[in-house]
Amino acid sequence: MAGERSTLKVGPLSFRSPFFLASGTWGLGDSLERYFTEEEIRTYIGAFVTKGLSLEPMEGNPPPRLAETPCGLINSIGLENPGIKVFLEKYYPLLKSYEVPIIFNLHGKTVEEFLALVQILKETDVRSIELNISCPNVAEGGIAFSQSPETVARLIRGVRESFSGLLVVKLSPIGPIMEVARICEEEGADALTIANTYPAMAILSYSPLSIIKGGLSGPAIKPLTLRLVYELSQKSKLPIIASGGILTGRDAFEYYLVGARAFQVGTANLIDPRAVIRIYNEFVELMERYERLSD
Ligand SMILES: Cc1cc2nc3c(=O)[nH]c(=O)nc-3n(C[C@H](O)[C@H](O)[C@H](O)COP(=O)(O)O)c2cc1C
């Protein structure tokens, strides 16, 4: 799986590398060429997961939007994005030219909004989507989709009815995750991304009091997500894409040992935009050592 010539299959799609760029941590993808050659993109980046896209453009939250914490990062971007139509028109053509699978990360305020996004994609050549179910469902008083297994079932059923491509569900660590994972499998999802960020808060100044509430990512969450991957991989037959604090090949390798088959690199991109190359090489080296040991 890790060798340069092998390919990884997740659902109906093949990937040249098991390392994907996580949603929201590489912007809209239009600056990839500033940091990578086209060959590097094709070799090391298994897939580009887009910034979360909505039906209408979203401005996001006012600043402060980011805060560093010990071993972590809190972000409160508020899902800022130009909207699906602008993304398809302005950003998708360049991304497509790299010949790397593009996974459209989608979020809606209601199930119907998610389904409307999928209808728009049906008219295009987009073949892979990742549903972000951590976002609030306004039809249910703003609680996250991930908190309601029935709503997740309705959502996936609706998407599956009209979309036959790769359907990944990105689970939230908050809510009845085991039950939600079971529903994803029953309703026909192809893979699970485990997991999104964890709700957190930091105090930025004491007087006047200034706080930031947002999602915690980075090394601080790796032990938490590692446990989720371990437990879910025993319960679910769906391929698992690990997302949480992957900063080194060793992090990815540990996720591999507990059942993950692909990995999303997120916060690491904000520290070093070329991190995915180093992580890939470190991982391949560890895999080779491990395979020799197993022999
Ligand atoms: C600045 C920032 C923006 C993000 N935006 C999104 C998003 O739009 N949609 C989504 O599903 N996840 C989003 N995420 C979550 C990441 O894709 C990833 O799942 C999470 O940060 C955990 O991985 P990491 O610890 O490697 O960063 C974002 C994370 C960060 C740090």
PDBQT file of the ligand as one rigid body, heavy atoms in Angstrom, charges set to zero:
ROOT
HETATM    1  C1  LIG A 301      -8.142  25.967   9.794  1.00  0.00    +0.000 C 
HETATM    2  C2  LIG A 301      -8.955  24.709   9.685  1.00  0.00    +0.000 A 
HETATM    3  C3  LIG A 301     -10.083  24.686   8.861  1.00  0.00    +0.000 A 
HETATM    4  C4  LIG A 301     -10.854  23.521   8.748  1.00  0.00    +0.000 A 
HETATM    5  N1  LIG A 301     -11.944  23.506   7.926  1.00  0.00    +0.000 NA
HETATM    6  C5  LIG A 301     -12.689  22.360   7.805  1.00  0.00    +0.000 A 
HETATM    7  C6  LIG A 301     -13.826  22.304   6.933  1.00  0.00    +0.000 A 
HETATM    8  O1  LIG A 301     -14.164  23.284   6.244  1.00  0.00    +0.000 OA
HETATM    9  N2  LIG A 301     -14.530  21.142   6.864  1.00  0.00    +0.000 N 
HETATM   10  C7  LIG A 301     -14.178  20.018   7.595  1.00  0.00    +0.000 A 
HETATM   11  O2  LIG A 301     -14.840  18.983   7.489  1.00  0.00    +0.000 OA
HETATM   12  N3  LIG A 301     -13.078  20.043   8.409  1.00  0.00    +0.000 NA
HETATM   13  C8  LIG A 301     -12.345  21.171   8.532  1.00  0.00    +0.000 A 
HETATM   14  N4  LIG A 301     -11.244  21.194   9.349  1.00  0.00    +0.000 N 
HETATM   15  C9  LIG A 301     -10.860  19.953  10.071  1.00  0.00    +0.000 C 
HETATM   16  C10 LIG A 301      -9.668  19.245   9.375  1.00  0.00    +0.000 C 
HETATM   17  O3  LIG A 301     -10.001  18.864   8.070  1.00  0.00    +0.000 OA
HETATM   18  C11 LIG A 301      -9.217  18.001  10.179  1.00  0.00    +0.000 C 
HETATM   19  O4  LIG A 301     -10.229  17.005  10.127  1.00  0.00    +0.000 OA
HETATM   20  C12 LIG A 301      -8.919  18.324  11.636  1.00  0.00    +0.000 C 
HETATM   21  O5  LIG A 301      -8.217  19.544  11.746  1.00  0.00    +0.000 OA
HETATM   22  C13 LIG A 301      -8.122  17.203  12.355  1.00  0.00    +0.000 C 
HETATM   23  O6  LIG A 301      -6.918  16.939  11.706  1.00  0.00    +0.000 OA
HETATM   24  P1  LIG A 301      -5.492  17.647  12.100  1.00  0.00    +0.000 P 
HETATM   25  O7  LIG A 301      -5.309  17.466  13.574  1.00  0.00    +0.000 OA
HETATM   26  O8  LIG A 301      -4.487  16.909  11.264  1.00  0.00    +0.000 OA
HETATM   27  O9  LIG A 301      -5.627  19.069  11.719  1.00  0.00    +0.000 OA
HETATM   28  C14 LIG A 301     -10.475  22.347   9.473  1.00  0.00    +0.000 A 
HETATM   29  C15 LIG A 301      -9.339  22.394  10.307  1.00  0.00    +0.000 A 
HETATM   30  C16 LIG A 301      -8.572  23.547  10.417  1.00  0.00    +0.000 A 
HETATM   31  C17 LIG A 301      -7.352  23.542  11.306  1.00  0.00    +0.000 C 
ENDROOT
TORSDOF 0
